């Protein structure tokens, strides 16, 4: 497979990440067809030069990219496009899925001579907007290499982690750290506030120290000021990813108690009506 700016791309899923990634591809000169379950979400991309497509058009696109909510969403879309798949197409999935679902979909794709590359990302909406995402790829090494001109527009680094499913396994580990860390950051901000600390100073004060991290610098100012817009990480997304981590660990009889505790906290927060809210809102649960 050869990829250049004349290679047509179908991008399915215009959410927080997909819309920003598509914008970068359009600005880089790629011809992109866009689809979203709620069609109106495609209009800003059409205004930038994308083509609005139906799932039945998918056979016209050598590269199909997906960035969808979860296992069920990706399975649903795959079921709708499967009839229209053509040999030698490549599906690049930027969604965060379970390893088992990724392997199942890769096997079904192979039955149509279509290559599946799991390519989950880390870096949040800011990384998607700036093209500084990091990508964990799983699957055929030659195909991943061929995709580098596209990956270069979207990311600062892509690493092939191994065979199909290893990209998702890496993302699950990434999200385990981010999600569990977010609950601890909330506890630290709440404790500091109770002790009389001006919590707005925590992020700059701890910057560069051993406790510092990108999640700390993003979440702490929001938690300190209770300013949660715009949404950067949805609570339900991190909860889903952490659940995937716990389930994956169970397959190997590996006990991960910190992740389980963090999952319990996020699920409780989500069930209180914060599913669509920014991850920083978990501070409210701790303060209550």
N, C-alpha and C positions, 0 to 999 in steps of 0.2 A: 504494500500500500504506500502510495506517495501522497503527501499532504502539502498543499500550497494555498495561496489566497483564493485560487479558483475552485477549491474544494468546497462543495456545498455542505452546510451543517444544519441539521434540524435540532433545535434546542427545546426540550419539553419540560416545562415547569418554570414559571416566571414569579417565583417567590422572592424573599429577601435576597437570597444568594443568586438564583438563576437570572433575575433581571439585571443585576449588576455585572455578572459574567458575560451575559449576552451583549450588554452595552459595550464592553471592552472588545469583544470580537467584532462587532459592527464598526467600532472606531478604528480597528486595525485593518479593516478592508475586507473582512470575510463576508460571504453571502450566507445569511442565516434565516432559516424559517423558524417561526416561533409558535408554540402552542401552550395553552394553559387551560385547566378545567374550567376556570372562570375566564371567559374569552376577553373580557374588558381589561384584564391585567396585561394583555399583549399590546394594547394600543400605544403606550409610551415607546415601546420598542419599534412598532410599525412606523411611528413618527420619525424614528431615527434611521429608518431604511430597511428594517426587517420585513420579511414576508409573513403574513398570517396564514397558517396552514391548518389542515385537518389531519387527523391521525392516518387517514387513508392515503395521504400524500407521501407517507414516510419512505416508500420505495424509491423516491427520486433523490434521496440524500445518502451519500456514501457514509457519512458520519452522523450518528444519532446520539445526542447528549441528553441526559436526564438529571434533573435536580429536584427531587420530590420528597415528600414528608417522611415516609416510612416504608416498611416492607409491603404493607397493604396497598399503598398508593402506587409503588413501582410495579407490583404484580398486576394491578388493575390496568395500568397503562400498557404493560407488556402484552397482556391478554388482548388488548384492542389493536395493537400494531402487529402482532405475530403473523397474521394472515398476509400482511403486506411486506414482510421482510424479504430481502433478496440476498443471494450469495455474495460474499465478500464485503458486506456492510460491517461496520464496527459500531458497537454500542459502548459509549463511555458514560459510566454512571457516577455522578458526583454526589449522589444521595448517601446518607449514612444508614446502612442496612445491617441486618444480622449476617453473619458469615454463612449460615445455612441457606438463607434466601438467595444470597449472591451466587452460591454454587449451583443452586437449582436453576436460576435464571440463565446462568452461563451455559449449563448443560442443554437447556431448551433452545438457546440461541444457536449453539453448535449444530443442532439438528437441522438448522436452516443455513448452515455454513456461514453463520454470523459470529464474529468475535466479540466477546464481552470483556471489557476492561473495567474493573472496579477502581474508581479514582476519587475516593472521599477526600475532602479538603479540610484544612484548619486555617483560621485567620479571621473568621467572622465577616460581617458586612463591610468593614473597613478594608480588609484584605481583598475582598472581592472587587471593591470599587477601585482600589489602587493597583490591582494586579500583583499583590504580594502574598497570595495564598501559598501554603505548602500543600503538596499533593502526595498522597500515599497510593501508589498504583499496584494492582495485582493482576497478573495475567501474562499473556504472550510478550516476551521481551522485545521482539522485533516490531510488533505493533505499537508498543509503548514508545519506542524510539521514533517511529514514524510520526507519532502524535506530537512530538516535541515542538514544532512550530505553533501549534495551538496552545499547548501547555505554557509556552513562553509568554503568551499574551495574558494569561490568567494568573501566573504564579511566579514566585521567586525561585522555587525549587520543586522538582518532582523526583521521587525516589521509588524505584521498583522494589517492593518489599518481598516479592516471591510470586508464587502461583496464585491462581484465582482465589479470592477470599482473604488474602493476606493484607491487601490494602484496607479492607474493612476491619480486620482484626487490629491493625495498627490504629485506625481511627477510634475504635472502641477503647483502646488503651489511652489514647489522647483525651477522649471525652471523660473517661474515668477520673483522670487527674484534674481536668477542668471543673467537672461537676462537683466532685468531692471538695475541691479547693474552694469553690464558690460558697459552700455552706460554712466552711471554716473562716473565710474572709468575713462573712456576715457576723459570725460570732465574735470575731476580733473587733470589728467596727462597733458592735453593740457594747462590748465590754469596755472599750476605750471611751465611748461616750458616757457610760455610767461612772467611769473613773475621773471624769472632768476634762478629758482630752478634747481639743477642737478636732473632730474627726476629719475635717476638710484638709488638715495638714498631714494626715497619715500617708497618703500616696507619695507626696514629695519627700516626706521625712524618711520613708523606708526605701525609696528608690535606690537601686544599686546594691542593696543589702541582700542577705541570704533569704529574706522573706519575700523579696520582690518577684514579680512575674507580670506578664501581660494581662492575665485576668485580674490581678490585684490592681494594676494601674487603671483598668477600665471600670471594674466594679466598685472599687472603694469610693471614688468621688461621687458616683451615683447613689451609693448607699448612704454616704455622709449627708447629702443634700436632699435625698428622696426625689431626685429627678430621674424618671425612668423612661423618658421618651427622647429620641426614637428608640424602638425596640431593636436591640442588637442580637441578643440570644433569647429565644422563647423558652420559658420554663418547661413546657411540654417536650420540646426538642431534646433538652439535656436529660430530662427524666427518661425519655425513650432510649437515648443512647446509654445511659447508666443501667437501665434494665437489660439492654443487650449485653453489657459487660458482665452483669451478675449471671445471666443465663449461659454465656460462653464459659465462665469460670466453673459453673456447675457441670458442664460437659467433661471437664478435666478433674472433677472432685477437688477443686481449689477453693479454699475458703477466703473470701475477701470481705471481712467484717466492716472495714471503713467505708467501702463502696456501698454495702448494704444499708448502713446507717444513713449515708448521704441520700441514697435512693428513697428511703422512707421519709426523710425530711422534704425532698422535692415533691414526692407524690402527695404528701399532706398539704403542701403549699398549693400544688396544682388543683387539688380537690376543693380548695377554698375559693376557687374562681380565678386563679392566676395563671391558667394554662397558656394563654396567649400573651401574658405579660413578660417584661424583660426579666432576665435572671436576677438582676440586682434587687428585685422586689422581695427576694427571700429574706432580706433584712427585716421585713415587717413580721415575718413569722417568729424570728428570734426575739425581736423587741416585745412581742405580745406574750 
